Amino acid sequence: MWENAKTRWQSLLLALFFSPFNVDIDVVGLFDAYDKFVGLLADNKPTASGEPPRSHLGNLSVDDLESDTVFQEARQIRKEFGTALSDLFLKPGTELYNLVIECGVF
């Protein structure tokens, strides 16, 4: 089964799907947030600065972060992804949470 996974994300998806643990999270939300972030960085369409998002973010000054729409979009995606990861591994009372706490598997 694992030999068919081409990426770590595919491996994680397979592991969640076939998990013996009761995984009660929004798996679609987890992968959607990741896909949005990768899509943002891979986008070659120019932003307001004339650069693609990845270059735009790399050249952005700290003073401009709060007012920059590309940065705000990336921040929102990061929040969605972080929440989904926390729900997966750190939601108290779940079997996976107990395993993470007991074995330090994170």
Secondary structure, 3 states (H helix, E strand, C coil): CHHHCCCHHHHHHHHHHCCCCCCCCCHHHHHHHHHHHHHHHHCCCCCCCCCCHHHHHHCCCHHHCCCCHHHHHHHHHHHHHHHHHHHHHCCCCCHHHHHHHHHCCC
